[in-house]
């Protein structure tokens, strides 16, 4: 493969940096700034980034509104909101969007300690 071209070997699958041992991240925050979910790759190179996948589980008996702060805390620019159904299995929240430059992903919810976030990161960078 010519120098500078990418292929499937250019990424590593990683846990969300806010996760302990790859386990779910309980959203404890009820307002901004939210619970830390992930710190993106610090590089600003055009061909290096984190592709982030996040799913949420609601353990309560009522629907709960979740807000994900995507790289910042400016509302509505950096805010992704979704209502997670009651006692649900996995609900897709972030389906593989990219961040870099050390941007942070944080989350807060209308009900604290009932939303659990699961996910992973495909980190694209030259190793």
C-alpha positions as CSV (number, residue, x, y, z in Angstrom):
1,X,0.0,0.0,0.0
2,X,1.5,3.4,-0.9
3,X,2.7,5.6,1.9
4,X,0.1,7.8,3.4
5,X,-2.9,5.6,2.5
6,X,-5.0,4.1,5.3
7,X,-6.4,0.6,5.7
8,X,-8.2,-1.3,8.4
9,X,-5.0,-1.8,10.4
10,X,-4.7,1.9,11.1
11,X,-7.0,1.8,14.1
12,X,-7.1,0.3,17.5
13,X,-10.4,-0.5,19.3
14,X,-10.3,1.0,22.8
15,X,-12.6,1.4,25.8
16,X,-14.1,4.8,26.5
17,X,-11.5,6.6,28.6
18,X,-14.1,7.3,31.3
19,X,-14.7,3.6,31.8
20,X,-13.1,1.4,34.4
21,X,-12.0,-1.9,32.8
22,X,-14.4,-1.4,29.9
23,X,-17.5,-1.4,32.2
24,X,-20.5,1.0,31.8
25,X,-20.2,4.6,33.0
26,X,-23.0,5.6,35.4
27,X,-24.2,9.2,34.6
28,X,-24.0,10.8,38.0
29,X,-24.3,14.4,36.9
30,X,-27.7,16.1,36.7
31,X,-26.4,19.2,34.9
32,X,-23.4,20.6,33.0
33,X,-20.6,19.9,33.1
34,X,-21.6,16.2,32.9
35,X,-19.9,13.0,33.9
36,X,-16.7,12.4,31.9
37,X,-17.3,9.7,29.3
38,X,-14.3,10.1,27.0
39,X,-11.3,12.3,26.2
40,X,-10.5,12.3,22.5
41,X,-7.1,11.8,21.0
42,X,-5.0,14.9,21.5
43,X,-3.7,15.0,17.9
44,X,-5.0,17.7,15.4
45,X,-3.6,15.9,12.4
46,X,-6.3,15.6,9.6
47,X,-5.8,11.8,9.5
48,X,-5.9,11.1,13.3
49,X,-9.1,10.9,15.3
50,X,-11.4,8.9,17.6
51,X,-14.5,7.4,16.1
52,X,-16.8,7.1,19.2
53,X,-19.8,4.7,19.7
54,X,-22.0,5.1,22.7
55,X,-25.2,3.3,23.8
56,X,-27.3,4.0,26.9
57,X,-29.2,1.8,29.3
58,X,-31.9,3.2,31.5
59,X,-32.3,1.3,34.7
60,X,-35.3,3.3,36.0
61,X,-39.0,2.7,35.6
62,X,-39.5,6.0,33.8
63,X,-38.0,7.5,30.6
64,X,-35.0,9.7,31.3
65,X,-33.7,12.6,29.2
66,X,-30.0,12.3,28.5
67,X,-27.8,15.1,27.3
68,X,-24.3,14.4,25.8
69,X,-21.9,17.3,25.7
70,X,-20.0,16.7,22.5
71,X,-16.6,18.3,22.7
72,X,-17.9,21.3,24.6
73,X,-20.6,22.7,26.8
74,X,-22.2,25.4,24.6
75,X,-25.9,24.8,24.2
76,X,-27.2,23.9,21.6
77,X,-24.0,23.8,19.5
78,X,-22.4,21.0,21.5
79,X,-25.4,19.3,23.1
80,X,-27.0,16.1,21.9
81,X,-30.2,15.2,23.7
82,X,-32.1,11.9,23.6
83,X,-34.8,10.4,25.8
84,X,-33.8,6.9,26.9
85,X,-36.9,4.5,27.3
86,X,-37.6,3.1,30.8
87,X,-35.9,-0.2,31.7
88,X,-34.5,-0.4,28.2
89,X,-31.8,-2.4,26.7
90,X,-29.2,-0.6,24.7
91,X,-30.3,2.6,23.0
92,X,-27.9,4.0,20.4
93,X,-26.8,7.5,21.4
94,X,-23.6,8.2,19.3
95,X,-23.3,6.0,16.2
96,X,-19.6,6.5,15.4
97,X,-19.0,10.3,15.2
98,X,-15.4,11.6,15.3
99,X,-13.5,13.9,17.7
100,X,-9.9,14.9,18.1
101,X,-7.8,17.6,19.7
102,X,-8.4,16.4,23.3
103,X,-12.1,17.2,23.0
104,X,-14.2,15.9,25.9
105,X,-17.4,13.9,25.8
106,X,-19.5,14.4,29.0
107,X,-23.1,13.4,29.9
108,X,-25.8,14.5,32.3
109,X,-29.3,13.3,32.8
110,X,-32.7,14.3,34.3
111,X,-32.4,11.4,36.6
112,X,-29.0,10.8,38.2
113,X,-27.4,7.4,38.6
114,X,-30.0,5.6,36.4
115,X,-28.4,6.0,33.0
116,X,-25.4,3.8,32.2
117,X,-23.3,4.4,29.1
118,X,-21.5,1.7,27.2
119,X,-19.3,2.0,24.2
120,X,-16.0,1.9,22.5
121,X,-13.6,4.0,20.4
122,X,-11.9,3.2,17.2
123,X,-8.7,5.3,17.4
124,X,-7.2,6.1,14.1
125,X,-3.6,7.3,14.3
126,X,-0.2,6.4,12.8
127,X,1.6,4.1,15.3
